[in-house]
Amino acid sequence: MLEPSPSAIVSDVFPPVPTAGGRGHPVAAGARQLPIDALRGVAVLGILLMNIVGLGLPFAAYADPSILGNQSPLDYWVWAVNAVMSDGKFRAILSMLFGASVVMMAARAARRRDRRC
C-alpha cells in the first residue's frame, strides 16, 4: 500500500488560496485589506522605534537614557515619549494583526473547502 506524499497531505489540509497569478503568487489586489496592511506598516515602524534604543545603545539605556552621559532635557523627553508611546504597544498591535490574518486565511480556506464539496 502506497502512502500519500507529504505535499498531497498538505494540499488536502491547506488548499491553495486565490492568487493573482496562480499558485505561489501574492493574493489579488482586490482581496487585500488596505486598513490592515496600513496598520501593519505603522506597527512595524513603531517596533523600529523600540529597537533603535535597544540595538543602538547599551542595554541599560533602555531603562536609563543618561547611561552614556546625555543628560539634556531633550534626551529625557525623547526617551519618555518613546517609552510611553511605543514600548510594547506596537508589538501587541502586530501580534493582533497576525492573529487576524490567520483567522482570515482560515476562513478563506474553509470557503474554498466548502466550494469543493
N, C-alpha and C positions, 0 to 999 in steps of 0.2 A: 504494500500500500504506500503510495507516494504522499509525502507530507507537503502541504502548501508552502510556497516560498514566503519569506518574511514580507516581501513587497506586496504580495497578494493579501496577506493578513492585514497589513497597514491600509491598503486601499479599500478593504471592506469596512474597517473601523472608521477611517478618516477619508471619506470620499473627497475628490478634488473640488475646490470652490470655483465659482465662476470667475474667470480672469479675462483680462483684455486680450491677451494673445495666446491663450491656451494654457496648458499645464506649465507651472514654474514661472509664471509672469505675475506682475502685480495685479491686484484687482482692478476692475474697470473704474474709470474716473467717476462715473455716476454712483458707484457703490461705496465710495469713500465718505466718511463723516467729517466734514471740514471743521466743525467746532471741536471735535475730539482731537483731530490732528493738530489744531492750533494750540489747544490746551496742553497737549503732549510736548510741543515745542517749547512753550513757556516753562513747563516743569523741568525740562532738560536744561534750559538756560539757568533756572534757579538752582539746580543741583551744581551747575558750574560755579555759581557764586559761592556755594558752600565749599566746594573743592579747591577753590583758589586759595583760601586761607589754609585748609588742611594740607595741601600739597606744596604750596609755595613758601610756607613759613614753618618753623619748628612746631612740633605737636602742641606744645604748651601755649602757643599763640592763639590757638582755637578758644581757650578759656581766658587768656590774659593778653590783650593786644600790646601791652608795654614790655613784653618779654625781650624785644630787640632794642629797647631804649626809646621807642617812639612814644612820646607822652603828650603829644599835642591834642587839643580838644577835638580837632578834626578826625584824628585816628580813632579816638574813642567813639565819636558819633558814627563813623562808618562801620566800626565793629558792632556797635549796638543795633544799628538799623539792620545790618546783615544777620545778626543773631536773632532779632525779633521777627524779621520778615521772611527769612528763608530757612532757618535752622529746622530741619525735619519736615517742614510743610510741603516742600516740593517733592520730597521723596514719597510722602503719603499720597500726594496727587498722582504722581506717576504710577504708584502701586495700584491705586484705584482704577486708573485708566487701563492698566494692564489687565486687571480683572474684568473690566467692562469689555475689552477687546476679546478676551477669551469667551465670555458669555455670547457676544455677537457671533464669533466664529462657530461656537457650538450650535447656536440657533440656525445659522446658515447651513451647517452640516445636517441638522435634523430636517430642515425643509428639503434639502436635496435627497435625503434618505426617504422621506415621505413621497417624493415625486417618483422615485424608482420603484416603489412598491405598487 
